[in-house]
Amino acid sequence: IQEYAIRAHKALLCNGLSRVDFFVHKTTGKIYLNEVNTIPGFTSISMYPKLFMAGGLTYGEILDKLISFALD
């Protein structure tokens, strides 16, 4: 699924981060693209901050990196 998400992100010429949502058919296992969110939730309880925090960054450090990335 990660490879499909990367392909969707690139195909839509997304820049920075996006959240790509899929459905997986219960019986066949077939994967369906649901949507690409170019402005995913970013409160302290949203998925993206949780992923970054699991990697050792604080919420403030995450915001600093995103601002720096946007200015480049």
Secondary structure by P-SEA (a helix, b strand, c coil): caaaaaaaaaaaccccbbbbbbbccccccbbbbcccccccccccccaaaaaaaaacccaaaaaaaaaaaaac
